[in-house]
Amino acid sequence: MSESVNSKEKKFTPLELKPRRSIRVHYTPNKDRDYHTLSYYDEFGKRQRRVFPNRSTAEAEARKLRCKIDSGVMPGLLLSGRQRLIYERALEIARTTGLDLDILTKDAAEARAVLGTASLTDAARLYVEHRTKIVQKTVGEVVQDLVNDRVKNGKSAAYIRDLRTRLGHFAQAFKCPISSVNWEDIEKYLDKTGAKGRYRKNLIDCIGTLFNFARRRNYVHRDHPGVTAITRPATIPREIRVFSPAECRKLLLGFHSDASSVWSNVQSSGTAAEQDVETKVCRTNS
């Protein structure tokens, strides 16, 4: 008995009944002209009227309105003329993104508030170019790539050692993607090291080489300033001094106890060289 009751219950499904809103077309002539008014109540219970030049157009619009009301689509039904055109066009555009129109509008409004008068499309293109196309690598990884590249291309051992030392300290200070390091961070690093004069200039050149390499490899965006915005220190060239023979002898005596023998060897070598030159000159003249 219970099974028969359950089988009968399965045959019935719940049905929700909703009252249908009244939609009517009225003949409403005005100033010797024939007009037909479409009358209905919106979802807020407010009566709406739309006027059409003939009955066939009004009845066609009434059928469309009935289909939309039955499907639960009420927004936009209150619009007419240019507002309706704008709304339908916005819906069509939003459909291509897969987002609801209100979400899309909210995102666009927030982006516009940040950009001000700048173009949202240009900002999106700039983001794609500077972010999504950048190869994400840490400073240490880029330093290693630079060193490997210079070794492969036959740079000197002193140059390679200089890169490893100076850029190694730089990589220890910035354990992050190189694309996130800006010129202000580099300047703060230089100030923290206390580098001045020629040493600061050489350090800037070394870091500049790193960012030029990173720019060519798409590790940073093409517009990254690197070290170009950092002021280079003024370097005063050292005075070149020429020592006299007496000063050289005094200098050698100060460092070596047997400087006198060294000095005599230098003098004898110099005398022998002068004699050899004089002999060659005489032969040339003869």
C-alpha positions as CSV (number, residue, x, y, z in Angstrom):
1,M,0.0,0.0,0.0
2,S,2.8,2.4,0.9
3,E,4.5,1.6,-2.4
4,S,1.4,2.6,-4.3
5,V,1.2,5.9,-2.4
6,N,4.8,6.7,-3.1
7,S,4.4,5.9,-6.8
8,K,1.4,8.3,-7.0
9,E,3.4,11.0,-5.2
10,K,6.2,10.7,-7.8
11,K,3.7,11.5,-10.6
12,F,3.0,15.0,-9.2
13,T,5.5,17.9,-9.2
14,P,5.1,21.2,-7.4
15,L,3.8,24.0,-9.5
16,E,4.2,27.6,-8.6
17,L,1.4,29.8,-9.9
18,K,2.1,33.5,-10.6
19,P,-0.4,36.1,-11.7
20,R,0.2,37.4,-15.2
21,R,0.5,41.1,-15.5
22,S,-2.1,42.8,-17.7
23,I,-0.9,44.0,-21.0
24,R,-3.3,45.8,-23.2
25,V,-3.3,47.9,-26.4
26,H,-5.7,50.8,-26.5
27,Y,-6.8,53.0,-29.5
28,T,-5.9,56.5,-28.5
29,P,-6.4,59.1,-31.3
30,N,-4.9,62.5,-30.8
31,K,-5.4,65.6,-33.0
32,D,-6.9,63.7,-35.9
33,R,-4.2,61.1,-35.9
34,D,-4.5,57.5,-35.1
35,Y,-2.3,56.2,-32.2
36,H,-2.3,53.0,-30.2
37,T,-1.0,52.9,-26.6
38,L,0.5,49.8,-25.0
39,S,-0.3,49.8,-21.4
40,Y,1.1,47.5,-18.7
41,Y,2.3,47.4,-15.1
42,D,6.0,46.9,-14.2
43,E,7.5,44.8,-11.5
44,F,7.1,47.7,-9.0
45,G,3.4,47.9,-9.7
46,K,3.8,51.2,-11.6
47,R,1.7,51.7,-14.8
48,Q,3.7,52.2,-18.0
49,R,2.4,53.5,-21.3
50,R,4.1,53.4,-24.8
51,V,2.5,55.0,-27.8
52,F,2.8,53.5,-31.4
53,P,1.6,54.9,-34.7
54,N,-0.4,51.7,-35.7
55,R,-2.0,48.8,-34.0
56,S,0.2,46.1,-35.6
57,T,3.4,47.6,-34.2
58,A,1.8,47.9,-30.8
59,E,0.6,44.3,-30.7
60,A,4.0,43.0,-31.9
61,E,5.7,44.9,-29.0
62,A,3.0,43.6,-26.6
63,R,3.9,40.0,-27.6
64,K,7.6,40.7,-27.0
65,L,6.8,42.2,-23.7
66,R,4.7,39.3,-22.7
67,C,7.5,36.8,-23.5
68,K,10.0,38.9,-21.4
69,I,7.6,39.2,-18.5
70,D,6.9,35.4,-18.5
71,S,10.7,34.7,-18.5
72,G,11.3,37.1,-15.6
73,V,13.2,39.7,-17.6
74,M,11.8,43.0,-16.4
75,P,14.8,45.4,-16.4
76,G,15.0,47.3,-19.6
77,L,11.3,47.0,-20.2
78,L,10.9,50.4,-18.5
79,L,13.2,52.0,-21.1
80,S,12.3,53.4,-24.4
81,G,13.9,55.3,-27.2
82,R,17.6,56.1,-26.9
83,Q,17.9,54.6,-23.4
84,R,16.6,51.3,-24.6
85,L,19.0,51.3,-27.5
86,I,22.0,52.0,-25.2
87,Y,20.9,49.3,-22.7
88,E,20.5,46.6,-25.3
89,R,23.8,47.5,-26.9
90,A,25.5,47.3,-23.5
91,L,24.0,43.9,-22.9
92,E,25.3,42.6,-26.2
93,I,28.8,43.8,-25.5
94,A,28.7,42.4,-21.9
95,R,27.7,39.0,-23.3
96,T,31.0,38.6,-25.1
97,T,32.9,38.9,-21.8
98,G,30.9,36.4,-19.9
99,L,30.3,38.9,-17.1
100,D,27.0,40.4,-15.9
101,L,26.5,44.0,-17.0
102,D,26.5,45.4,-13.4
103,I,29.8,43.6,-12.6
104,L,31.4,44.9,-15.8
105,T,30.2,48.4,-15.2
106,K,31.5,48.3,-11.6
107,D,35.0,47.3,-12.8
108,A,35.0,49.9,-15.5
109,A,34.0,52.6,-13.0
110,E,36.7,51.7,-10.5
111,A,39.4,51.6,-13.2
112,R,38.2,55.0,-14.5
113,A,38.5,56.4,-11.0
114,V,42.1,55.3,-10.8
115,L,43.1,56.3,-14.3
116,G,41.4,59.7,-14.4
117,T,41.3,61.0,-17.9
118,A,43.6,58.2,-19.3
119,S,42.2,55.6,-21.7
120,L,41.1,52.4,-20.1
121,T,42.0,50.5,-23.2
122,D,45.5,52.0,-23.3
123,A,46.0,51.1,-19.7
124,A,45.0,47.5,-20.3
125,R,47.4,47.3,-23.3
126,L,50.2,48.7,-21.2
127,Y,49.5,46.2,-18.4
128,V,49.6,43.3,-20.9
129,E,52.9,44.5,-22.4
130,H,54.6,45.2,-19.1
131,R,53.3,42.4,-16.9
132,T,52.1,39.4,-18.8
133,K,54.9,39.4,-21.4
134,I,57.7,39.8,-18.7
135,V,59.7,36.6,-17.9
136,Q,59.7,36.5,-14.1
137,K,63.2,35.9,-12.7
138,T,64.8,36.9,-9.5
139,V,67.8,39.3,-9.3
140,G,70.1,36.4,-8.4
141,E,69.0,34.3,-11.4
142,V,69.5,37.3,-13.8
143,V,73.0,37.9,-12.3
144,Q,73.9,34.2,-13.0
145,D,72.5,34.5,-16.5
146,L,74.6,37.6,-17.1
147,V,77.8,36.0,-15.8
148,N,77.2,32.9,-17.9
149,D,76.7,35.0,-21.0
150,R,79.9,37.0,-20.4
151,V,81.9,33.8,-19.8
152,K,80.6,32.3,-23.0
153,N,81.6,35.3,-24.9
154,G,85.2,35.3,-23.7
155,K,85.3,38.2,-21.2
156,S,88.4,38.5,-19.0
157,A,88.6,36.8,-15.7
158,A,89.0,40.1,-13.9
159,Y,85.8,41.4,-15.5
160,I,83.9,38.2,-14.5
161,R,85.2,38.4,-11.0
162,D,84.1,42.1,-10.7
163,L,80.6,41.1,-11.9
164,R,80.3,38.3,-9.4
165,T,81.5,40.3,-6.5
166,R,79.5,43.5,-7.0
167,L,76.3,42.0,-8.4
168,G,76.5,39.2,-5.9
169,H,76.1,41.7,-3.1
170,F,73.3,43.4,-5.0
171,A,71.4,40.1,-5.4
172,Q,71.7,39.4,-1.7
173,A,70.0,42.7,-1.0
174,F,67.2,42.1,-3.5
175,K,65.8,38.5,-3.2
176,C,62.8,39.3,-5.4
177,P,61.9,39.5,-9.1
178,I,64.1,42.0,-10.9
179,S,61.0,43.5,-12.5
180,S,59.9,44.8,-9.1
181,V,63.1,46.7,-8.4
182,N,62.9,50.4,-9.5
183,W,65.5,53.1,-9.6
184,E,64.6,54.4,-6.2
185,D,65.4,51.0,-4.6
186,I,68.7,51.0,-6.4
187,E,69.6,54.5,-5.1
188,K,68.7,53.5,-1.6
189,Y,71.0,50.5,-1.9
190,L,73.9,52.6,-3.1
191,D,73.4,55.0,-0.2
192,K,73.3,52.1,2.2
193,T,76.6,50.8,1.0
194,G,78.3,54.1,1.6
195,A,79.9,54.0,-1.9
196,K,81.3,57.4,-3.0
197,G,83.3,58.8,-5.8
198,R,84.8,56.4,-8.4
199,Y,83.7,53.3,-6.5
200,R,80.1,54.5,-6.5
201,K,80.4,55.3,-10.3
202,N,81.7,51.8,-11.0
203,L,79.0,50.2,-8.9
204,I,76.3,52.2,-10.9
205,D,77.9,51.0,-14.2
206,C,77.8,47.4,-13.0
207,I,74.2,47.5,-12.0
208,G,73.4,49.4,-15.2
209,T,74.9,46.5,-17.2
210,L,72.7,44.1,-15.3
211,F,69.5,46.0,-16.1
212,N,70.5,46.5,-19.8
213,F,70.9,42.7,-20.0
214,A,67.6,42.1,-18.3
215,R,65.8,44.5,-20.6
216,R,67.1,42.7,-23.7
217,R,66.0,39.3,-22.2
218,N,62.5,40.6,-21.3
219,Y,63.2,40.2,-17.6
220,V,62.0,43.8,-17.1
221,H,59.8,45.9,-19.4
222,R,61.4,48.0,-22.1
223,D,60.6,51.3,-20.4
224,H,62.4,50.4,-17.2
225,P,64.8,53.3,-16.3
226,G,67.4,51.1,-14.7
227,V,70.1,53.5,-13.4
228,T,69.5,56.3,-15.9
229,A,67.6,58.3,-13.3
230,I,70.5,58.1,-10.7
231,T,73.0,60.9,-10.7
232,R,76.5,59.8,-11.2
233,P,79.1,61.2,-8.8
234,A,81.8,63.6,-10.0
235,T,85.3,61.9,-10.1
236,I,88.4,64.1,-9.8
237,P,91.3,62.7,-11.9
238,R,94.5,62.0,-10.0
239,E,97.6,64.0,-10.7
240,I,100.3,62.1,-12.5
241,R,103.7,62.7,-10.8
242,V,107.1,62.0,-12.5
243,F,109.9,61.1,-10.1
244,S,113.5,62.2,-10.6
245,P,116.3,59.7,-10.5
246,A,117.2,60.9,-7.0
247,E,113.6,60.5,-5.8
248,C,113.5,57.0,-7.3
249,R,116.7,56.0,-5.5
250,K,115.4,57.3,-2.3
251,L,112.1,55.4,-2.8
252,L,113.9,52.2,-3.5
253,L,116.2,52.7,-0.5
254,G,113.2,53.0,1.7
255,F,111.8,49.6,0.7
256,H,114.9,47.5,0.1
257,S,118.1,47.2,2.1
258,D,120.0,46.3,-1.1
259,A,118.5,49.1,-3.1
260,S,122.0,50.4,-3.9
261,S,122.9,47.3,-5.8
262,V,119.5,47.4,-7.6
263,W,120.0,51.0,-8.5
264,S,123.6,50.3,-9.8
265,N,122.2,47.5,-12.0
266,V,119.5,49.9,-13.3
267,Q,122.2,52.6,-14.1
268,S,124.5,50.0,-15.8
269,S,121.5,48.7,-17.9
270,G,120.7,52.3,-18.8
271,T,124.3,53.1,-19.7
272,A,124.5,49.9,-21.9
273,A,121.3,50.8,-23.6
274,E,122.5,54.3,-24.3
275,Q,125.7,53.0,-25.8
276,D,123.9,50.6,-28.0
277,V,121.7,53.4,-29.3
278,E,124.7,55.6,-30.0
279,T,126.4,52.8,-31.9
280,K,123.3,52.3,-34.1
281,V,123.1,56.0,-34.8
282,C,126.7,56.2,-35.9
283,R,126.2,53.2,-38.2
284,T,123.2,54.9,-39.8
285,N,125.1,58.1,-40.3
286,S,128.1,56.3,-41.9
